[in-house]
């Protein structure tokens, strides 16, 4: 399972986009396929799609509670419900949601 901090990856993507033409971003190779979206739900869906293309069947993403709320997490769950299990918990120490997505 890959464990990703969403905010760190988003910042890395934005910084690398300004500094590099190709091969920007990420120690996890599959994230080269990821394109963030201003809408956090779409952005996480894009991240899952990139992971799926790399044949990754389980992904854990930490997302700061300032970036996503429970309504958006429910939307994410609904979009993926046909072939992905989505679980999330709130980590009070890190003030983030830990979102785990796994292929069914």
C-alpha positions as CSV (number, residue, x, y, z in Angstrom):
1,X,0.0,0.0,0.0
2,X,1.2,3.5,-0.9
3,X,0.8,6.1,1.8
4,X,0.7,9.7,0.5
5,X,0.4,13.1,2.1
6,X,-1.9,14.9,-0.3
7,X,-0.8,18.5,0.6
8,X,2.9,17.6,0.3
9,X,2.3,16.0,-3.1
10,X,0.2,18.9,-4.3
11,X,2.9,21.4,-3.3
12,X,5.6,19.3,-4.9
13,X,3.6,19.1,-8.1
14,X,3.1,22.9,-8.2
15,X,6.8,23.6,-7.4
16,X,8.1,21.0,-9.9
17,X,5.7,22.3,-12.6
18,X,7.4,25.6,-12.4
19,X,11.0,24.2,-12.4
20,X,10.9,21.1,-14.6
21,X,9.4,20.5,-18.1
22,X,9.1,16.7,-17.8
23,X,9.4,14.0,-15.1
24,X,8.2,16.5,-12.5
25,X,7.0,15.3,-9.3
26,X,7.1,12.6,-7.0
27,X,9.1,9.9,-5.5
28,X,6.2,7.5,-6.3
29,X,6.4,6.9,-10.1
30,X,2.7,6.6,-10.6
31,X,2.2,10.2,-9.5
32,X,3.8,11.2,-12.8
33,X,0.4,10.3,-14.3
34,X,-1.5,12.4,-11.7
35,X,-2.9,15.8,-12.5
36,X,-4.2,17.7,-9.5
37,X,-7.5,19.5,-9.9
38,X,-8.7,22.6,-8.0
39,X,-11.7,20.4,-6.8
40,X,-10.2,18.1,-4.1
41,X,-12.6,15.3,-4.9
42,X,-11.7,15.3,-8.6
43,X,-8.0,15.6,-7.6
44,X,-8.2,12.5,-5.4
45,X,-10.1,10.6,-8.1
46,X,-7.3,11.5,-10.6
47,X,-4.8,10.3,-8.0
48,X,-6.7,7.0,-7.7
49,X,-6.8,6.7,-11.5
50,X,-3.1,7.2,-11.7
51,X,-2.6,4.5,-9.0
52,X,-4.9,2.1,-10.8
53,X,-3.0,2.6,-14.1
54,X,0.1,1.6,-12.2
55,X,-1.7,-1.5,-11.0
56,X,-1.7,-0.3,-7.4
57,X,-4.8,-1.7,-5.7
58,X,-4.5,0.0,-2.3
59,X,-3.7,3.7,-1.6
60,X,-3.8,5.7,1.7
61,X,-3.9,9.5,1.4
62,X,-3.7,12.0,4.3
63,X,-5.7,15.1,3.5
64,X,-5.8,18.1,5.8
65,X,-9.2,18.9,7.1
66,X,-8.9,22.4,5.7
67,X,-8.8,20.9,2.2
68,X,-11.7,18.4,2.4
69,X,-14.8,17.9,4.5
70,X,-17.1,14.9,5.2
71,X,-19.6,15.8,2.5
72,X,-16.7,15.7,-0.1
73,X,-15.5,12.4,1.4
74,X,-19.0,11.0,0.9
75,X,-18.9,12.2,-2.7
76,X,-15.6,10.5,-3.2
77,X,-17.1,7.3,-1.8
78,X,-20.1,7.5,-4.1
79,X,-17.9,8.1,-7.2
80,X,-15.8,5.0,-6.4
81,X,-18.4,2.8,-4.9
82,X,-18.8,0.4,-7.8
83,X,-15.2,-1.0,-7.7
84,X,-13.4,0.6,-4.8
85,X,-13.8,0.5,-1.0
86,X,-13.3,3.9,0.6
87,X,-12.7,4.2,4.3
88,X,-11.7,7.4,6.1
89,X,-11.0,8.4,9.7
90,X,-10.0,11.7,11.2
91,X,-6.6,11.8,12.8
92,X,-6.8,14.5,15.5
93,X,-3.1,14.6,16.1
94,X,-2.3,15.5,12.5
95,X,-5.6,17.3,11.9
96,X,-6.2,15.3,8.7
97,X,-8.4,12.7,7.2
98,X,-6.7,9.4,6.5
99,X,-8.5,8.1,3.4
100,X,-7.9,4.5,2.3
101,X,-9.0,3.3,-1.1
102,X,-8.8,-0.3,-2.1
103,X,-9.9,-2.2,-5.2
104,X,-12.8,-4.6,-4.6
